[in-house]
Every structure is written in structure tokens, then in C-alpha cells.
């Protein structure tokens, strides 16, 4: 039996940060990661870092092979950095499958050997895995990939299908279209981006169609099958052939094969580890952070989970998950589509006194400098309190500027303050002056 102060299961953002911080405070910490290729977690290896590196590479005009090579360089550099940080802090790193044999005991397998670890504090940080739907041939057919596998192609597919028109599917559709693929998106819903402002969603589809992406909306995919190396998709009785298929059907918390049935840890109806406001599970001293606890699946919310647990364990903060508000998000298509807070529809449904204003990007000076006139800014404000209720920014640099609005919302800065704020010129941020002139 190996005894630790803390055991972290999974090398994701929240877990690795907790491991390093607690080790630096003198605690004896173990981190267990079943796959050495996942050192650093999902974001660094198969999530935001490699995908955004590929997107940036296409903007730089790199070839497919050059883009893939750059991605591997960036991923390996950050992976090595994360390993070095943990080792430097004195964390014991085990590359093994973790399996609960009790509430506070973990069994790991190292080749032919087994070991049992115990700790009063255990952090479950196993992330999420791709959803699969009961579509005949989805998992059995060759050249059908999830969001991890699609990043390891050896050449640009001539024809590519994407099953799922959510954020992951649309980002990969946009990426491979820029790399030269003919892309078709199959989406079961009647429209894409149903949670966004309708005018932004409509423009997004138009722009992607301009970039060569086709959409099959309201499509019900029935089967996938191989014809040689090709993949044949049959949807609504119509069959079409592709070189490669990506299924992007969302992600679910990774709780299987952890031995949770040997504990008193409870799961939600959706299979996530159930936690309280401090991210503590039904077993005192056992916490769940990141995607596995069923919250928003963003690296930055995982980092925020670290803040909650670290403050709770050390007594340095009373910050809780319920204090987390106004979380922004960005869909990295071309241009970037970012949003925070309420849409106009949500403000109306809530019965709030509100006004909105939209500005086309084409009227913004910096957009002409960027040579990209596509997109819009739209804001929703409370006319009684002068608070900002929400914003949608669809433009170059939207992923950066949305954070200004999040900061204003958190601090209840009235929208009238942004009307006369001094911004540098020419920038996209200065257009906040005009869009908040409501």
C-alpha cells in the first residue's frame, strides 16, 4: 500500500494544476494517467491546442503536411513542459489505469505488476470521451473517425463528411475545407447553431457555404458502410460516398472502467460524477473536476475548477462553482463566433426590460484593414439596470474582445460606460463604442 496526501486521476488542466500546487506546498502527491500520449490532458493533445494550431496554420497558408508537422511540434513541446513541471514539483507520475477498490483506495496496473494507492484526498479528472449513436456501421467501418482520429490523417481527403453540426463538427468542417477538402455536414436539426443569435447563425452557414461547405439539414443518418476504402453514408434513403467521415456527436463524461461501483460516489442521470458547490462528491475528500463532473466542457472552466478545489482545500478562498457566471465561448470558424450571456430570445423569455443593437462588421474600419468584412456585433442590455445581458461577436479577434464584455458583466459595469471608453485605433475593440450606443 502506497500512501499519499493526494491522488489525482487524469492529467487534465484542473488535476495537473492541483497536483503541482499541492506538491509545492509540501504534500505527497501522485498523478495517474493511463496514456503517456495524454500527458497534459485533452486540451494540449487532442483538443484546443492542436486544432487551433491547425486552424492558424491554414491562415498562414501552410500545406497539409506542414500544418500537421507544426501541430505535432507544438503538442510535443507543451506535453514535455507539463511533464517537467510535475516532476519538478515532486509529483509521482504513474502511467497506468486507475481503478477504485474502495472510497479512498486506487489499484493501478503497471505491466504485469499491480499496486494499491491510498489517500484522504482524491481528485477525479478523467475528462470526457466522444459520444456514439446507434448508427449501423459507425464504429465498424474503415476511415470513420472521431475528433481525435481525424487529426492524424496522412493526407487531405478529397471528399469528407461530418456527422454532427455542433461546435466540434463545424470547426473541423471549416478546417478541412480550408485545407482543400470538399466537406458535407449532416445535421439532424433543421438548422445549425440553434443556441446562438439567429442572425449570427444564418450568417455562419452562409459564410461556410461560401467557403465550399455543404449542409444536409434535418438529415437522419441510417447506415455507414465501406465500398473498398470509401465510406458510403445512407441518410433519408440517399447514399453518398466519401474518403473520410468524422462523427462529432458530442462528448460524455469518462466514468467507465474506474471502479466507481466499488465506492459510494454517485453519478448524475447523464453519467457525470455528481458534485456539490465545492466540487466534492458524495464521498467526503473525493472531488471531481473538469469535464467528468458534467459542467461546461472548456479548458478554462476546468482551470476554474482548480481554483475552487484549491481554495477549499487550503482555506484560502470561498469561491464556489455557483459564483461562476458569464462564461464566454468561441466557435473557431472563419471568422470567429464568440458569445457570452443571454441572447435576445433568452432576455425576452425571462421577461426582462431590454434593448438590442447590431452592427455589421463591414462598417468597421479595422475590418477593412483586416480585409475581412464578414460578421456582426450584437449586444443585449437591460434598460432598467443598464447592465449588459449578453453579446454575440462574429468577427476577426472576437475570441479576444468577448473577454472585455465578460469582465464588464461580472463587475456590473453599465453599458453606457463602454459608449465612451477610449480604445486604440484601428482595432475591432473600438467598435464597442458604437454597438453600445443604444
N, C-alpha and C positions, 0 to 999 in steps of 0.2 A: 504493500500500500504506500503510494507516494502522496504526501500531504502538502497542500498548498493553501495560501491565503485566498487566492482567486484562481478559478479556471475559466478560460474563455474558449467557447466552441465556435470556431469560424473566424476568418481573417478579414472580415469586412471593416468598414470605416469606424463604426462605433466600438466594436470589440477590440480592434488593434490599438485604438487610441486609449481606451480604458486600460488595456494591458500595459502599455508603455508608461502611462501616467502613474498607475498604481505601483509598478515596479520601481519607478524613480522615487516613490515615496517610501521605499524600503520593503514593500510587500513581496512575498514569494508568489510569482505568477506563472502559470502555464497557459499556452495558447495551442489549441489543437486544430489543425487544418488538414482535411483528408486528401487534398490535392495540391502538390507543390506548385502546379501551374496556376493556382489561385491565390498565391501569396499576395496580399494587398487587397483582396476582395473582388467583388463583381465589377465595381466601377473601373478599377485600373486595368483589369484583364479582359473583360468581355462586355463592359458597359459603356459609360460615358466617355472615358478617355480614348479607347481605340476607335469608337465610332466617330467622335468629334475630330480625332486626328485624321481619319479618312475623309471626312467632310471638308476639313481645312485643306487637305492635300488636293482635292478636286478643285477647290477655289484657286489653288496655286498652279493648276494646270498639269499636275503630275500624272504620269501614266498609271495604269492599274498596278503594275509590278512595283513602281516607285512608291505608290501610296501604301501598298501592303508592307513594303520594306520599312518605310517610315513608321508605320503603326507598330511593327514588331520592335523597332528600336526604342520607341517611346515607352511601350509597355514593359519591356525588359528593364529599362533604366529605372522606372518607378517601382517595379516589383523588387529589384535588388535594393533600392533605397529603403523600402518598407521592412525588408528582412533585416537590413543593417541596423535600423532604428530599434527594432525589438531586441535583437541580440545585444546591442549596445546598452540597453536598459536592464539587461539581465533576465529577460523573459525566457523560459524554457519552451522551445518550439517543437511540437510533435507533428509529424506528417502521418496522420492516422485517422481512421474512422472513430468518432466518439459515440459511445453507447451508454445511456443511463442504465445502471443496475439498481439504483435507488435514488432517493431525492437528492443526495449530495455525493454520490459515487459515480464515477465515469470509468468505463472499461475502454481501453484502446488496443488495437491490434497493430503490431509492428512486425510485418513479415510473418514468421512462424511464432513470434513471441506475443504475449499479452501482458498488459499492465493495468493496474487499477489506481485511479487518482481520486482523491477526495479533497473537498474544500467547503468552507462555510459560505463562500460567495461564488456563485456560478453564473456566467453570462452566456446566454444562448444567442448566437449571432450568425445563424446559418443561412440567412438571406432568403431568396426565392428561386423558383425554377419555372421553366416555361409550361404553360397550360397546354394540354392536348384535348381535342374534342373527338368524339366517336365518329370520325370520318374514315370510311373504309380505305385502307392503303396509305393513310397519313404517315404511320410510323414504319411501314414495311417497304415503301418504295425508295429506290435509289434517287439521289440528287434532290432530296427533300430535307430542308434544314430548319432549325430554329435560329434565334438571333445570335447564338454562339457559333454554330457551324457555318453560317453564311459569311462570317468574317474570315474564313480560312480557304476561300476558293483560290484556285491556281490561275484562273483567267476570268476575264469578264464574260458573263453569259450573254449570248446574243438575245435570247428571249427569257424573261424572268417573270414569274407570277408571285404575288404576295397575297396570302390569305389573312385578312385582318386589316382594317383601315384605322387602327388606333395609332397612338404616337409612335410606337416601335415600328410598326409596319410602314407608316408614311415616311419616317426618317430613312429607312433602308430603301424604300422605293425611290425617294429623292436622290439618295446617294448613288445607287446603281444606275439611275437614269443619267446622272451627270458623268458616270464612268462609261456610258455608251450603250447600256442595255435598253432593250425595248421592254418596258415594265407594264404589267396589268395588275391592278389591285382588285381583289374580290372582297367585298364588304357586305355583310348580311343586312345591315341597316340601310335605310333609304337615302341616307346622306352621311358624309364624314364629319367628324368634329362636332358632334351634337351638343357638347358641353361648352362650346365657345360661342362668342357673339356670331349670330347668323351671317352678318355681312363679311366678317373675317373668314368664316368657314367657306363661304361661297367663293371669295377671292382666292383662298388657298387652293381649292380644287381647280379653279380656272388657271392659276399660275402653274400648278403641277401638270395640267393638261398641255399648257403651252410648252412645258419642258419635255413633253413626249410621253407622259404617263397616262394610261387609260384606266377607266374605272368601270367595274361591274357592280353597281349598287343594287341592293335588295337581292343579292345573289346567295343561293343556297348550294354550297359545295357538297356534292354527293359522294364522289369517289376520286381517288388518285391511283394511277397505275403506270407502270413503265412500258414504253414501246422502245425496246433497246435501251439506250441511255436517256432518252427523252422521258419527261413526265407528262402524262395526259390527265388533265383536270376535267371532270364532268360536273357541270353546275347547271341546274334547271334544264337538264336534258341536252345541253350543248357541251361538246367536247373540244378542248383546245390543247395543243402541245407546247411544252416549254423545256428549255435546257435545265432550268433550276427553279425550285419552288421554295419560298420562305413561308413558314407559318408563324404568325405573330398574333397569338390568341390570348395575350395577357400573361401574367406571371402569378404564381401562387406561393404562399409561404412554404419553405423547405423544412418540413417537420417529420418526414418519413425516415425510418431506419435510425432514429435517435433513441429508441427505447423509452419514449415518454410514457408508454403504457406501464412501465415499472415505477412510475412516480405519481405524485398527487398533483402534477401540473395539468391544468385544464386547457382545452382548446376552444376557440370560438366556433360558431356554426360554419364559418368559412375555412376552418382548418388552421387559423393562426393561433399562436400562443397567446392566451388571454393574460392581460397585464392591467395593473392599476395605474393611477396617475403618476407614480414614480417608476413605472415600467417593471414593477415587481410582479412575479407570477403568483399563483395560488400557494406556492411553496416559499415561505419567507427565506430571503437570501438568494433566491434564484431569479434572475432578471432576463428579459427578452428584449433585444434591441435590433433596430434596422427592419428590413422587410418582413422578417419572420413574425413580428408582432402585429401584422395586419395594418400598419399605418401607411402613410404615403410612401411610395417606393422611389425615393430620391436619396442620393448620397448625402445631400445637405441636411435632410431630416434625420438620417442615420447619425450624422455628426451631432445634431441637436439632441438625439437620444443619449449620446455620450455625456453631454453637459448635464442632462437630467440625472442620470445614474451617478456620475462622478460627484455632483453636488450633494446628492442624497447620501452616498457612502461616506463622504468626508465631512459632511456637515457645513460645507462652505456655501451652499446655495439652497434656496427653497423653490427654485424653478421647477415647474411640473409640465407634463405634456399638455394639460389644459391651458397653459399660458401661451402655447404656441399658436399664433394666429397669422393670418395674411401670408400664407406660404405661396410664393410665386412659382411659376413653372414656365418652361420654354420648350416648344417644339422646334427642333433644328431642321426645318426645311429651308427653302430659299425664297424670300428672306425669312429670318427667324420670327416665329409667332409666340409671343410671351403674354401671360396674363396673371392677374392677381385679384383676389377679392371677388365681388359679385359681378355678374353680367346684368344687363338691363332687365332681362326676364326675371332673374332672381330678385332684384330690387322690387320689381312690380309685384311678384308673388308674395314678398314679405310685407307688402303694404306700406313701404317707406315713401316719404316725400323725396322725389329725386328728379334730377335733370341729367341729360347726357349731351355729349358733344363728340362729333367725329371730324377728323381732319385727314384728307388724303395725303399720302407721303409725297405725291407728285408736286405738291405745293411747298415743299420744304427745301430750303437752299442746300442743305448738306446732301440731300438725296440726289441732287443734280451733280454734286461733286463726286458722290459715290457711283454715279451712273446706274442707279437702281431706283426707279420711280414707283416701284410696286409697293402696295400696302396701305395701311391706315393706322391712325391712333384713335382710340375711343375711350372715353372716361365716363364714369357714373359717379355722381356726387349727391350727398344728402343736402337738400336745400334748407333744412331746418337747422342742422348742426354744423354745416359747412365741411363736414368730414368727407373724405374720399371713400367711396364704397367699393370701387373696383376700376380696373383699367385693362385694356387689351392693346398691346403694341405689336404691330405687324410691320417690321422694317429691319433694315440693317442695324445691328447693335441693340436690337430690342432686348436681347438677353441681359445686357448690362443696365439699360435705362430702367427696366422694370424694378430694379432694386431701389432706385430713388423713390419710387412711388410706394413700395413696401415700407421703406423707412418712414415716410411721411404718414402712412396709415397707422403704423404701430405707435407713433408718437402723437397721433391725433392732430397733425398739422393741418390747418384748414386749407382747402384747395385754393382759396384766394391768395395764400402766401406764395404759391407757385406761379401765380399770374405775373408777379413782378420780381421773381427770383432772378439773379444775374447768373447766366450760363455763358460759357465760352462760345465763340463763333468761329467758323461754322461747325456746328455739331447737331446731332439728332436730338440731344437732350434739351436744347434751347426751344424746341417745339412744344415743350410742356407749358411754356408761357402762353402760347396761343390756344392749345387744346383746353386749358383750364379757364379761358375767358368765356365763362358760361353765363 
